[in-house]
Amino acid sequence: MYDLKHIAKELGFAPDDVKMIVSVLFEDAGKSMQEIEKMYEKKAWKQIAYEVHSIKGSAANMKLTELSQLALQLEQSAQDEDAQEVSVLINALKENLLLLQQALHL
């Protein structure tokens, strides 16, 4: 579970600012996940790695460690063209985004 108040304190931001920034990240990541799922069907490994790289960086910048780590694992699995692991990690990333959605109260 994500604690946005803790993240705000860690980043030195106001909680409302963190919520706004993370909401934008959530929206962008959701769009990226739709693209990643389409790319998975085409086995477009390089494009998956490229797309998930932005999620990884944005999540890391906002101290969303679990999301960032899952994105890193997905990026590496896509680079390795490991279809089974990519599928598992896509689902894990989607589940993690649902947790983030709950923290945002969307």
C-alpha positions as CSV (number, residue, x, y, z in Angstrom):
1,M,0.0,0.0,0.0
2,Y,1.2,3.5,-0.8
3,D,1.3,6.1,1.9
4,L,1.2,9.4,0.1
5,K,1.7,11.4,3.3
6,H,4.9,9.6,4.0
7,I,6.1,10.1,0.4
8,A,5.3,13.8,0.6
9,K,7.3,14.1,3.8
10,E,10.2,12.1,2.2
11,L,10.2,14.4,-0.9
12,G,9.6,17.6,1.1
13,F,6.4,18.3,-0.8
14,A,2.9,19.2,0.3
15,P,0.6,16.1,0.4
16,D,-1.8,17.7,-2.1
17,D,1.1,18.3,-4.5
18,V,2.2,14.7,-4.3
19,K,-1.3,13.5,-4.9
20,M,-1.6,15.7,-8.0
21,I,1.8,14.6,-9.4
22,V,1.2,10.9,-8.6
23,S,-2.3,11.2,-10.2
24,V,-0.7,12.4,-13.5
25,L,1.9,9.5,-13.2
26,F,-1.0,7.1,-12.6
27,E,-2.9,8.3,-15.7
28,D,0.3,8.2,-17.9
29,A,1.2,4.7,-16.6
30,G,-2.3,3.5,-17.4
31,K,-2.0,4.6,-21.0
32,S,1.5,3.1,-21.2
33,M,0.2,-0.2,-19.8
34,Q,-2.5,-0.3,-22.6
35,E,0.3,0.2,-25.1
36,I,2.5,-2.4,-23.5
37,E,-0.3,-5.0,-23.6
38,K,-0.7,-4.4,-27.3
39,M,3.1,-4.6,-27.8
40,Y,3.1,-7.9,-25.9
41,E,0.7,-9.4,-28.4
42,K,3.1,-8.5,-31.1
43,K,6.1,-9.6,-29.1
44,A,7.6,-6.1,-29.6
45,W,10.2,-6.6,-26.9
46,K,12.3,-3.4,-27.5
47,Q,9.2,-1.2,-27.6
48,I,7.9,-2.8,-24.3
49,A,11.3,-2.1,-22.7
50,Y,11.3,1.5,-24.0
51,E,7.7,2.2,-22.8
52,V,8.1,0.7,-19.3
53,H,11.4,2.6,-18.9
54,S,9.4,5.8,-18.5
55,I,7.2,4.3,-15.9
56,K,10.3,3.1,-14.0
57,G,11.9,6.6,-14.0
58,S,8.7,8.4,-13.0
59,A,7.9,6.0,-10.2
60,A,11.5,6.2,-8.9
61,N,11.4,10.0,-8.9
62,M,8.3,9.9,-6.8
63,K,9.6,7.3,-4.3
64,L,7.1,4.7,-5.5
65,T,9.7,2.0,-5.0
66,E,7.6,-1.1,-5.6
67,L,6.2,0.2,-8.8
68,S,9.7,1.3,-10.0
69,Q,11.1,-2.1,-9.1
70,L,8.4,-4.0,-11.0
71,A,8.9,-1.7,-14.0
72,L,12.7,-2.4,-13.9
73,Q,12.0,-6.2,-13.8
74,L,9.6,-5.9,-16.7
75,E,12.1,-3.8,-18.7
76,Q,14.8,-6.4,-18.1
77,S,12.5,-9.3,-19.0
78,A,11.4,-7.6,-22.2
79,Q,15.1,-7.0,-23.1
80,D,15.7,-10.7,-22.5
81,E,12.6,-11.5,-24.6
82,D,11.2,-13.7,-21.8
83,A,7.5,-13.9,-22.8
84,Q,6.4,-15.8,-19.8
85,E,8.0,-13.4,-17.3
86,V,6.9,-10.4,-19.2
87,S,3.3,-11.6,-19.0
88,V,3.6,-12.2,-15.2
89,L,5.2,-8.8,-14.7
90,I,2.6,-7.0,-16.8
91,N,-0.1,-8.4,-14.5
92,A,1.9,-7.5,-11.4
93,L,2.4,-4.0,-12.6
94,K,-1.3,-3.6,-13.3
95,E,-2.1,-4.9,-9.8
96,N,0.4,-2.4,-8.3
97,L,-1.2,0.4,-10.2
98,L,-4.6,-0.6,-8.7
99,L,-3.0,-0.2,-5.2
100,L,-1.7,3.2,-6.3
101,Q,-5.2,4.1,-7.5
102,Q,-6.6,3.1,-4.1
103,A,-4.0,5.3,-2.3
104,L,-5.1,8.2,-4.5
105,H,-8.8,7.5,-3.7
106,L,-9.7,7.6,-7.4
